[in-house]
Amino acid sequence: MNLDRTFPRVLVTLIILSAIFFVIERVAGRGRNRVQPGIRKDWFTDVIYWFTTILITKPLVRLMLILPVSVLILANVTSIDVVKMGTYSGYGPLSRQPVWLQAIQIYVLVDFCSYWTHRLFHRGSWWPFHAVHHSSEDLDWLGSLRVHPINELVNKMAQVTTVLLLGYNPTVTLSSAPILTFYAIFLHANVNWDFGPLRSVIATPVFHRWHHSRDREAWDKNFAGLLPLWDILFATYYMPKGRYPENFGICEPMPKDYIGQLWAPFAWILRRAKKADPA
């Protein structure tokens, strides 16, 4: 990666998104959003997440894609030469569908995988890694980037590996990533929008911000990132009418700084292991 070229692009993207969400949160959503300062606490920590996620974590995810691609090569589905030339277009009947139909199926499949990996991270030793994301007490669009690298790596690998091994065109698969990423950022925005009659059809900021609520009745609810259908089917849907989420964060202590949050899940696991050791 050429940091001299990549860093300015990442910075410009941050500035553009800041302008877009200033309009969404401060202009369009004004009067119906949770009152919080523009430069709120932990703002600097989330800016660090923005840069490290794009410059470090995402390249690591791309590197890990060697694993599912290796499976395809070992299965004689494709070859190293085809992969290097960038001409691999999938295999089997799914890859022979029109691109638009593949795209629809990929969105649904990725969202289904995301629902279950999300539920996984709310359980046992996985939770401390996901708790980092839930630790934002002043939730807004920038807080969406507060994701532990382990959390990001497992999520993306589960989604992309499933789609690639089923035979979908990888170009279509990768082209869905920016759209889903932007929508995930939008879902964290500090606006009380639920899209009215579509509130149970597509995920909205209210839908997802309830997921971040510290209110007991909202715990372990609204895992979907795009289609609330999964939460409705698996009894994790929570959208009370006439109420909006206000109380964000987690009940456990969490360091405020970036390095402290990276280490916090491992410290939690070590403490748990020490307590379980009879010696």
N, C-alpha and C positions, 0 to 999 in steps of 0.2 A: 504493500500500500504506500502510495506517495503522499505523505502527510502535508507536504507543501501545497498540494492541490486539493486534497480531501478536506483538510481542516477549514479552509475558507468556505467550501461548499456547505459543510455542516453548520458553520456559523451563520451563513446567509439563510439556510433553511430554518434555523432557530428564530432568526429575526422575522422571517415571513410568517411563520406559524404564530409568533407572538402577536403580530399585527392582526392576523385572521381571528385569533381567539380573544384579542382585546375587543374587537367588534362583536363577537358572539357573546362574550361574558359581560362586557361593560356597557355595550350599546343595545344590542338586540335583546339581551337577557336582563337588562336593568329593571329593578323593581320586583323581579320574580326570582332572584337568585339569593344565595346565602351571602350575607355581608362579610367580607374579609378583605384585608389589605392587599394592594397590588403586589408589593414585594413582601410576601408573608414569610413567616418563620420557615426555615428549611428550604427556602427558595434556592439558595446557593448550592445546597446538596443536590437538589433535583437538576440543576444546570450541569453539575458534574456528571450525573447519571446520563444526561442527554449526550454528552461528548463520549464518555467511556462506552456506552451501549453501542453507539454507531461505529466508533473507531476501534474498539477492542472486541466486544461481545459478538457483534454481528459477523465480523470476519472469522471468529472462532466457530460460529455456527456453520458458516459456509465450508470451513475446513472439515468439520465433522460430517458433512454430507458425503465425504469419501466413503463412509460406511455403507449407506444404502446403495450408492453407485457401485461399490465393489461387489455387493450381492448381485446386482444386475449383470455385472461383467462375469462373475463366477457361474451364473446361471445361463450364460451364453445368450442373454437377451440383447446385449450390445457389446462393444469392444472398447478398449482404451483409445484406439485411434479415432473412433466415432465421437467419443466423449470429448477428446482433445479438440477436434474440429468443430465441436458445438453443433453437430448435425443430428444428434439423437433426438427423436421426436416421440418417444414412448413406444409401447408395444401392446399387442392384443386389441380386442374390440373396442375398449374404452378410448384408445388413442386414435381410432379411426372415425370417431364422432366429429361433427362440426366443432370448431373451436369455441363458439358461443355456448354450446351445450356442455362441453367439457368445463368451461368456466363456471357455469351454474352449479354443476355437480361438485366441483372442487370447493366452491364457497360453502356449500352445505356440508360436505365431508370434513373440511377443515374446522368448521364451527362445531361439528359433532365431536371431533377429536379434542378440540379445545375445551369443550364442556367437561369431558371426563378427566383430562389432565388437570383442569382447574379444580375439580372436586378432589382429585388426588392430593393436590397441594394444600388442601384444608384438613389433612389427616396426618396424625402421627409425626414422624421425623421430617416430613415434607413441609409441615406448616411453618417452622421457623424461617425457611427460605422465602415463603410467600408472605409471611408477616411483615417483611421489609416493605413490600408494596402496600400493605394495608396500614402502615404506620403514619401515613399522612393525616394530620388533623385538620388542615385547611386544604381540602381536596379541590384541585382544579386541573386544567388540561396538562400542565407541566408535571403534575404528580403522577401522571400515567407512565412516565419514564422511570419512575423509581421501582425498578425490577432487579432482583438479585440475578447475577449471571447464571447461576445454576437453574433458577426458575425459567429464565429465558431460553437456555440451552435445551432443557427437557421439553418445554412447550413446542419450540420450533422443530426439534428433531422428530417428535411424535407426529406432528402435522405433516411435514414434508416427506418423511419416510413412508408414511401410510399412502400418500398420494403417488409417490414415485413407484413403490412396489406394486401398486394396482395397475400401473401402466400408463397413467395420464401423461400428456405432453408436458415436459418440465418447463418449457417456455411459458405455457399457460399458467402452470403452477406458480412460478416465480413472479409473473406479472400481477397476480392477485395480492402479493405481499404489501405493496405500498398502499393499496386501497384499504385493506384490512387494518393496517397500521394506523392510517389516518382516522379511520372510524373508531378504533380503540382509544385514540387520543381524545376524540370528540366525546366519547361516552363519559369521560372523567370531567368534562367541562362544568364549570360552576353555573349551571342554568337548570331551572326546574321545568324542563321540557319532557313531555311524555307522548307527544304526537297524537293525543286524543284517541280516536277510534283505532289507531294502529298500535296502541300501547302494548297489546299482546301479540303483535305480528312481528315487530322489529324492535331490537334493543334500543333503548333511549338513555339519555343522561340520567333521568330519574330512576329508571330500571337498574342501571349499573351503580349509581350512587347509593341506592338502598343496599347493594351488595357490600359496600364499604361502611355501612352504618354500624355504630357500636351498640345500637338498640338490640336487646336480646332476641326479639322476635324476628329480626332481619339476619341473624347469623346463618351462615351456610345457605344462602338463598341467591338466586339470580346469577348462575354461573355462566350462562351463555354470553357470547360476545356479539352475536348477530341475530339469532333466532330464539326468542323466548319459548318457542315450541318445546325445546329440550327440557327446560325447567317445568313447563306445564306437564309434559309426559312423565317426568321423573319426580314430581311433587316437590320441587324446590323453587316454585314461582312465588314472588311476594311483591305485590303492587297495591298497597292500600289506597283507596280513593280519597282525595281531599287532604292528603298528608304528603309532606316532602321530607327527605332525609336531611338531617342537620348535624347529627352527632357522629363524627368520624374518628377513626384511629383504632388502636388495639388496646387490650387490657394489660398486656405484658409490657415491661420496660423495653425500650429500643433506643440505642445510641442515635444522636442527631447527626453525626458526621458520616461521610461516605465510607471511610475505612472501617469505622466502628460497625456500620451496618453490614458490610461485606463479611466481617468476622463473626457477627452476632449469632447466626445460625449454627456455625461450627462450635462456638462456645456453649450454646444450649445443648448440643448433642454430647459434647464432652462432659458437661455437668450431669446430664442424665445417665451417661455411661458410668460415671464415677459413683453416683448414688446406687446404681444397680449392682456394682461390684461389691460382693460381701467382704472382700479383703480390705 
